[in-house]
Amino acid sequence: MRITILQGAFLPVPAIRGGAIEKAWQVLGEAFVKAGHDVTHISRLCDGLPEQESIEGVRHLRIPGADATKYSYLLKLREISYVLRARRILPEADILVTHAFWAPLFFPAEKFGKIYVHVGRYPKGQLRLYRKASRLQTPSEVVSAAAAKELQDGSERVRTIPYPLPFSLSGNGFARLEDRPKRVLYAGRIHPEKGVLNLVGAWKKLPESFRNEWGLRIIGPWRQDQGGGGSSFFEQLKKEVDSSIEFLEPIFSEKELMEEYKKARIFVYPSIASKGETFGLAVLEAMSCGCVPLVSSLPCFDDFIRPGENGYRFDERSNFPEDTLKKCLQSLLSDSSDSGVGQNAFETAKDYRVDGVAARFIADFEALLGRKNSSCPPKNILGSVG
């Protein structure tokens, strides 16, 4: 099977500037090659990357893109020229995977392969325009439900297939919780919608005895062109910190990021983006390293967090979210030596290994192509494969 993956205009592959979607499709493309398929991956040309190269058998083509901005309409305008450049170099293929906004509108339905749209963001009305798309794939059940509601007619084209872990798991290659530093970790975009301000506020409300014993480490991009909230928001956060809170520059190396996960006992992801959070790959990454996750009540986490068993949740919708989060944090910090929840988190993460998730994508591709030997995914639109 010939598969083309077309990323959006704003981040490169490999994901040297971060990006959950970019990380996921890079490892999926490599897994498709290992399964015997031919893969071309098109992404942004920047940061000294070559226009063409082969990585793990995947043919990479890169074209000029654009920097991200906080204005959604400007993002879409900046992507038009990128998509038109991509169209000039698209090879013939059986499947064309893309999350670029304009691609399902500008590309013919079959010429470059059946259009397989990755809906990596909460839909905002655009899916009704994607009549040429053979499939609309989402990473979580809640986004599938939103997509089906938006489409009305054609909802049978929707499938839920999760993101894979972007690195390999090998046994329990991490220290027990009680052998790790007393550290709480947040890793993700430094942006208001991620609830980072609530996290800092909740942390400062903890009794001094806890803050003397524990540390909060916050890692992630704050620049707008990397998806962060910008310098003004970052400066606002820094004014709130004390000696028990530290900010680190973003880490885009998977190896280095895994080391951070392995040195933390608790991973907090307090997102408040009810129409922006679609999966939470960082949470799953931390779980794969044995961290105990504490997440908000957003429905995208329903797919893999079972409260009290493999993680914990707090209600970010309360009138006083800082107090709600502080209460949960204090409870966890009081008894963080029990590795049972961390071990269960690790076992859950195993279900998202790249080879298994890639096999489900391949089965769906083959079903679209009418291959007789394909293993078709569930017919119901909300058939989870996690």
C-alpha positions in Angstrom: 0.0 0.0 0.0 1.2 3.5 -0.8 0.6 6.0 2.0 1.2 9.7 2.0 1.2 11.7 5.2 0.7 15.5 4.8 1.3 17.5 8.0 0.2 21.0 8.6 2.2 24.1 7.7 3.5 25.1 11.1 5.7 22.4 12.6 8.4 20.2 11.1 8.9 16.5 11.2 10.9 15.1 13.0 9.1 17.0 15.8 12.1 19.2 16.8 9.7 21.9 17.8 7.3 19.6 19.5 3.7 18.8 18.5 1.7 15.7 19.5 0.3 15.3 16.0 3.7 15.5 14.4 5.3 13.0 16.9 2.4 10.6 16.4 2.4 10.5 12.6 6.2 10.3 12.4 6.3 7.0 14.4 3.2 5.7 12.7 4.8 6.3 9.3 7.8 4.4 10.4 5.6 1.6 11.7 3.7 1.4 8.3 7.1 0.9 6.6 8.0 -1.9 9.0 4.7 -3.5 8.1 5.7 -3.5 4.4 4.1 -0.3 3.1 5.5 2.6 1.1 5.3 5.9 2.9 6.0 9.5 1.9 5.8 12.1 4.6 5.4 15.8 3.7 6.1 18.5 6.3 7.5 22.0 6.9 10.9 23.0 5.7 12.8 24.8 8.5 15.5 24.7 11.1 18.2 23.4 8.7 16.3 20.2 7.8 16.9 19.0 4.2 14.3 19.2 1.5 14.5 15.4 1.1 15.8 12.6 3.1 14.9 9.0 4.2 14.4 8.2 7.9 13.7 4.6 9.0 12.5 3.9 5.4 10.1 6.8 5.2 10.7 9.3 2.4 10.5 12.8 3.8 9.7 15.8 1.5 9.7 19.3 3.0 8.3 22.5 1.7 8.2 26.1 3.1 5.5 26.7 5.7 4.8 29.4 8.2 5.0 30.3 11.9 2.0 29.8 14.1 -0.1 32.7 15.5 -2.8 32.9 18.1 -5.3 34.2 15.5 -7.1 31.2 14.0 -8.2 33.1 10.8 -4.5 34.0 10.2 -3.4 30.4 10.7 -5.8 29.4 8.0 -4.6 32.1 5.6 -1.0 31.2 6.2 -1.7 27.5 5.4 -3.2 28.1 1.9 0.2 28.6 0.1 1.7 25.6 2.0 -1.1 23.3 0.9 -0.9 24.5 -2.7 2.9 23.8 -2.7 2.2 20.3 -1.3 -0.3 19.6 -4.1 2.5 20.1 -6.7 4.7 17.4 -5.2 2.1 14.9 -4.0 2.9 11.4 -5.3 0.2 9.0 -6.4 -0.9 6.9 -3.5 -3.6 4.7 -2.1 -4.2 6.7 1.1 -3.5 10.4 1.8 -3.5 11.2 5.5 -3.7 14.9 6.4 -4.7 17.3 9.2 -4.1 20.4 7.0 -7.3 22.5 7.1 -7.4 23.2 3.3 -6.2 19.9 1.9 -9.6 18.1 1.9 -11.1 21.1 0.0 -8.3 21.7 -2.5 -7.3 18.1 -3.4 -9.2 15.8 -5.7 -11.0 12.9 -3.9 -9.0 10.1 -5.5 -6.0 11.4 -7.5 -3.5 11.3 -4.6 -5.2 8.5 -2.7 -8.4 8.3 -0.6 -8.4 11.4 1.6 -8.0 10.3 5.3 -8.5 13.3 7.5 -7.0 13.3 10.9 -9.2 15.5 13.1 -6.6 16.4 15.7 -8.6 19.4 17.0 -12.2 19.8 18.2 -14.3 20.3 15.1 -15.6 23.9 14.6 -17.9 23.5 11.6 -15.3 22.6 8.9 -16.1 18.9 8.7 -19.3 19.5 6.8 -17.1 20.9 4.0 -15.0 17.7 3.8 -17.3 15.8 1.4 -14.4 14.4 -0.5 -12.9 12.8 2.5 -13.3 9.0 2.7 -12.5 8.9 6.5 -12.6 11.4 9.4 -10.4 9.9 12.1 -10.3 11.3 15.6 -8.1 10.3 18.6 -10.8 10.1 21.2 -14.5 9.2 21.7 -15.6 12.7 22.6 -14.2 14.2 19.4 -15.8 11.4 17.4 -19.2 12.2 19.0 -18.7 15.9 18.1 -17.7 15.1 14.6 -20.7 12.8 14.1 -23.0 15.5 15.5 -21.5 18.1 13.2 -21.8 15.9 10.1 -25.3 14.6 10.5 -25.2 12.9 7.1 -22.0 11.0 6.5 -21.3 10.2 10.2 -20.5 6.6 9.2 -17.2 8.0 7.9 -16.0 8.8 11.5 -13.6 6.4 13.3 -11.8 6.7 16.7 -8.2 5.5 16.7 -6.0 6.9 19.4 -2.5 8.4 19.3 0.3 5.9 19.9 3.1 6.4 22.3 6.0 8.0 20.4 8.6 5.8 22.0 9.1 2.1 22.7 8.3 0.5 26.0 10.7 -2.1 27.5 9.7 -3.7 30.7 9.4 -1.5 33.8 12.5 0.6 33.0 11.9 3.2 35.7 12.4 3.6 39.5 9.7 3.0 42.0 7.8 6.1 43.1 9.4 6.0 46.6 12.9 6.0 45.0 12.2 9.1 42.9 12.6 12.8 43.9 9.6 14.3 45.5 8.6 16.1 42.4 5.4 17.0 40.6 5.7 17.5 36.9 3.8 19.4 34.2 5.0 19.0 30.6 3.1 20.6 27.8 2.4 24.0 26.2 2.6 27.0 28.6 -0.7 28.4 27.6 -3.8 29.7 29.5 -6.0 26.9 28.2 -3.7 24.3 29.7 -4.7 25.4 33.2 -1.1 26.2 34.2 -2.1 29.4 36.1 -4.5 27.3 38.2 -1.7 24.8 38.9 0.7 27.5 40.1 -2.1 29.1 42.2 -3.0 25.7 43.7 0.6 24.9 44.5 1.1 28.2 46.3 -1.9 27.4 48.5 -0.4 24.1 49.8 0.9 24.2 53.4 4.4 25.4 53.6 5.5 22.0 54.9 4.6 20.4 51.6 6.3 23.0 49.5 9.4 22.7 51.6 9.5 19.0 50.9 8.2 18.8 47.3 9.0 20.6 44.1 6.9 21.5 41.1 8.6 21.4 37.7 6.9 23.0 34.7 8.4 22.2 31.2 7.1 23.4 27.9 7.1 26.0 25.1 5.8 29.5 26.0 6.5 31.2 22.7 3.4 31.8 20.4 5.1 30.4 17.4 5.5 27.1 19.3 1.9 27.1 20.5 2.5 28.8 23.8 0.7 31.7 25.4 3.4 34.2 24.6 5.8 36.3 26.6 3.2 38.3 28.6 1.5 35.2 29.9 4.9 33.6 30.7 5.9 36.7 32.6 2.7 36.7 34.5 3.3 33.1 35.5 6.9 33.8 36.7 5.7 36.5 39.0 3.6 33.9 40.8 6.4 31.4 41.5 8.3 30.7 44.7 11.4 28.7 45.4 9.5 25.4 45.2 8.5 26.0 41.5 10.9 25.9 38.6 10.4 26.5 34.9 12.4 24.6 32.3 12.7 25.4 28.6 10.8 23.0 26.3 12.3 19.6 25.8 11.7 18.1 22.3 14.0 15.1 22.6 12.0 12.1 23.5 14.9 10.5 25.4 15.3 13.6 27.6 11.6 14.0 28.1 11.4 10.4 29.3 14.1 11.1 31.8 12.0 13.9 33.2 9.0 11.6 33.5 11.0 9.0 35.3 12.2 11.5 37.9 8.7 12.6 38.8 6.2 10.9 41.1 3.1 12.8 40.0 2.2 14.2 36.6 -0.4 17.0 36.6 -2.3 18.0 33.5 -4.9 20.6 34.5 -6.2 21.5 31.1 -9.3 23.7 30.9 -9.6 23.5 27.1 -13.1 21.9 26.9 -13.2 22.5 23.1 -9.4 22.2 22.5 -8.1 19.1 24.3 -8.7 16.1 22.2 -6.5 13.4 23.8 -3.7 14.3 26.1 -0.7 12.5 24.7 1.7 13.9 27.4 -0.4 12.2 30.1 -0.1 8.9 28.4 3.7 9.4 28.0 4.0 10.1 31.7 1.9 7.0 32.5 4.2 4.9 30.4 7.0 5.9 32.8 5.1 5.0 35.9 4.0 8.5 36.9 0.7 8.8 38.8 -1.4 11.1 36.6 -3.7 13.9 38.0 -5.9 15.4 35.2 -8.9 17.6 34.9 -12.4 16.3 34.2 -12.3 16.9 30.5 -14.1 14.0 28.7 -11.1 13.2 26.4 -9.4 11.6 29.4 -12.3 9.2 29.9 -10.7 7.0 27.3 -7.8 5.9 29.4 -8.0 7.4 33.0 -9.9 5.3 35.6 -10.0 7.4 38.8 -8.5 5.6 41.8 -7.1 2.8 39.7 -4.6 4.2 37.2 -4.9 8.0 38.0 -6.9 10.7 39.6 -9.1 13.6 38.4 -10.3 17.0 39.7 -13.1 19.2 38.6 -11.7 22.2 36.8 -15.3 23.5 36.3 -15.8 24.3 40.0 -16.2 27.9 41.2 -12.8 27.7 42.8 -10.6 25.4 40.6 -7.4 26.4 42.4 -8.9 25.1 45.7 -10.2 21.9 44.1 -6.8 21.2 42.6 -5.0 22.1 45.8 -7.1 19.6 47.7 -6.3 16.8 45.3 -2.6 17.7 45.2 -2.4 17.7 49.0 -4.0 14.3 49.2 -1.6 12.8 46.7 1.5 14.4 48.3 0.4 13.0 51.6 0.6 9.5 50.3 2.7 9.3 47.2 4.7 6.2 48.0 2.1 3.6 46.8 3.3 2.4 43.4 0.1 0.6 42.7 -1.6 3.4 40.7 1.7 4.1 38.9 2.0 0.5 37.9 -1.6 0.4 36.7 -0.9 3.6 34.7 2.1 1.8 33.1 0.0 -1.2 32.2 -2.6 1.0 30.6 0.0 2.7 28.5 1.0 -0.7 27.0 -2.3 -0.6 25.1 -1.0 2.4 23.1 2.2 0.9 21.7 2.9 2.1 18.2 2.8 -1.3 16.5 -0.7 -2.1 17.8 -2.1 1.4 16.9 -0.4 1.3 13.5 -2.1 -2.1 12.8 -5.5 -0.6 13.5 -4.8 2.2 11.0 -3.6 -0.2 8.4 -6.8 -2.3 8.9 -8.9 0.9 8.4 -6.9 1.9 5.3 -7.4 -1.6 3.8 -11.1 -1.5 4.6 -11.4 1.8 2.7 -9.6 0.3 -0.3 -11.9 -2.8 -0.2 -9.0 -5.2 0.4 -10.5 -8.7 0.9 -8.0 -9.7 3.6 -8.4 -6.5 5.6 -9.5 -6.7 9.2 -12.2 -4.0 9.3 -12.6 -1.8 12.3 -16.0 -1.7 14.2 -18.8 -0.3 12.1 -20.2 1.9 14.9 -18.6 5.4 14.6 -17.6 5.4 18.3 -15.8 2.1 18.2 -12.8 2.7 20.4 -9.6 0.9 19.6 -7.7 2.0 22.6 
